[in-house]
Amino acid sequence: MIVKTLLAALVAGLIAGVFTTVAQTARVVPIILHAEEYEGKEPATEQPGGTDRQQQHSSLKQTTTIGEILAAFSPITPAYAHEGEHEDEGGIMFGMSRFSGTLLANLVTGTGFSLLLTGISLLIGYPITLRNGVLWGACGWLAVHMLPAIGLPPELPGFPAADLHDRQIWWMATVLLSGAGLYLLALRREIAAKIAGLVVLAAPHIYGAPQPADISSPVPAVLGAEFAVAALATALASWIVLGLVSGFFNDRFLKSA
């Protein structure tokens, strides 16, 4: 039974990884490529007519393609930053193209998240099914992406950031505390547990995320906001797909067991 559950998690993670890559390529990657054009330039300053410039950045050549329809529901923050942008046929690692590297990273990430979600469901005795798959996915998105993004939103190349080590520690602590808080709020009925859940959720934000000393950047702020929205929307759809596919396979395996 456990073997079938783990197999379902692997398949669901791979499917979610492919979906993530398609959605990121359609919506998130163009914003990253646009932001790379500003790297190495002087910080942007407000000038008369700045509204026109902002409108130019916020409209990224929308086309009515199937990929863009998928991007509206899109999935996980981009798996790579921006290496290899100046290479024509080269890749970000081992000679792979940017797309191939992104696909590989998202397959690994999707599988890891799926195994993590399945492990938690087995640990707490609350199986993932097709009926509650959306709830599982939404909780995963809240714990891993949305709640940490309150303090550390997704960042574009060229945006100022605090020390990487400090950000990693705060992010990991926030993910763990967010997961614990959501568990107390969603699955425990005691009033004291729900109050404790709210306290645990708020704790890392009360402490505060590490912030850079200098926030000036050559990348327009509107582009950064556009990227943060696209990245979080992609992540939400990815987790929902992951929860639904995991629930679908779990239901099939449970019936055949």
Summary of the structure (lengths in Angstrom):
residues: 257
radius of gyration: 19.8
end to end distance: 7.2
largest distance: 68.2
contacts: 820
relative contact order: 0.21
helix: 68%
strand: 0%
